[in-house]
């Protein structure tokens, strides 16, 4: 089949069960189209995407010698590739198919007007026929795959993804900004709904990463630049100096003992202190200390004390270039800073803390050695927890953060069951959300051991003028009664938000963030771990709030996508790319500026715009931006669209 062959159109109408045929009169459409001069074959079937429906198309290609196909069905997002494969199996170019969307654009939006919907469907199909008459073959090329992967972020999701990929024999590079892998899970002490020790679960995975021959760890490192395309990415990484040689260090701790500098410990969420040279937690990976360059005075005492000469205070930044076939990003989440809700006094009173900070108080390796104490060091007799702080709130974050209710239930139970059964714990909430397996029973357990619940959002937190206590004012919506509760500690269940580095990293990767600031997946249902850039995947809480099991599952899903991509030695790339008419092009560069994928460049020596086919995703933004019409996307050329419009009119 060549592009010079006379187009012969076949139209195939899908009933989509009753989704289309329940509103639109399919037989009327068939009768109308059969009278058209430019249509050679018209067929209809209940489910055209089914095996039998596709056989109808293949037989028409073989017997009626049709060479352009219009399928009237649902959105091309669902089944365009299905029909492209069908055409290829029938022996014609897979891009000789045009989808006429008569479900989402017609039957679903005009259910109450079947006659008008049918007329509109006829016009949509005729418009698709007009475009199909001008379809040109699209070339498919093959690109070798570099069988290495970069995983950005060393939390539980990234660790799971790295291990799954590495187990297939593929080299994986983990890029982590912090001094250790582990992420937020390493700070949580215990996990709901089983109250398992978080580090008991995480530590074996850290050991697996440490000993895996196919995994290379780059801590204190950041991705600065990404070039290339699926199968062939070039990732530029800046590695900050650790000042401690991981191979020489025996982790004896002498350098930490002698260090004279103490600063707030970010690992303990600024509730404790650490030295300028430190190991964040006992099971940290790498296990050797790192020097905080910002706070180190370079006094040299640690360097003098080190018995293995592992410390080098003259170490400098390094730039590493990695060539990989795919990228997974999983840089995790942060607690929303509740300071803007001034009536809760976070940042004003040290006995108002967040759930994550409370998790550190419960940890035997936390700032208080696992004792629940006030900022003044006194024992806590009552705790009031406030839910949905910054979540489900139009002023801050409209979404539910999904884990906060369960975190509050966990910490309430741990406080009473493992610390002091006499501690009075009160949870103020709009509604407790416990939607997953074993979660409702967890809620029941909390009530059974005496955790109290007030349905209402507290209006303010006051300081008791006669003591160190706080006063929480809240109205119980069920009892319609106002309470003023004296408490030793207020714990805020704050919103889960994307890491502050998310937007910057998204720009580097060329992917999008959504309205809430999380990385936007390609499709929330059908492609939840893919992004708009082929070969770049997302997992964990970077994509949206989620608990540990969901993060692990999504890390595995992202790994599975990479493994599937690498199952072939090459990648097939459809060249649905723009063509530049050099006679019309004035080299203004508007198309170059409009491209989010760096797929077009202005070549000054050749005096023309060059299209990098392997970077182009065929989005059409360049065509839209071009002021002279010189830039034409092969599948959306002006002549195609003009004929499509004429047929509809």
Secondary structure, DSSP 8 states (H G I E B T S, - for coil): --TTS---EEEEEE-TTTTTTTTS-HHHHHHHHHT-TTEEEEEEES-TTSHHHHHHHHHHHHHS---EEEEEES-HHHHHHHHHHHHHHHTS-TTSEEEEE-IIIIITT-TT-HHHHHHHHHHHHHHHHHHHTT-----EEEEE---EEEEE--SHHHHHHHHHHHTTT-EEEEE-SSSSS-GGGGGSSEETTTTEEHHHHHHHHHHHHHH-TTEEEE-SEEEEEEEEETTEEEEEEEE---SB-TTT-----HHHHH---EEE-GGGTTSSEEESEE-SSTT-SS-S-EE-TTT-----HHHHH-TT--B-TT---EEEEEEESEEEE---EEE--GGG-GGG-TTTSTTEEEHHHHHHHHSTTSTTTT--B-TTS-B-SEEEEEEEESSS-TTS--S--SSHHHHHHHHHHHIIIII-TT-EEEEEES-----STTHHHHHHHHHHTT-EEEES---EEEE-TTSS-EEEEEEETTTTEEEEEEESEEEEEE-EEE-TTHHHHHHHHT--B-TTSSB--SBTTTBTTB-SSTTEEE-GGGSS---HHHHHHHHHHHHHHHHHHTTSSEEEEE---EEE-TTT-----HHHHH-TT--EEEETTTTEEEE-TTT-----HHHHH-SSS-EEETTS-HHHHHHHHHHH-
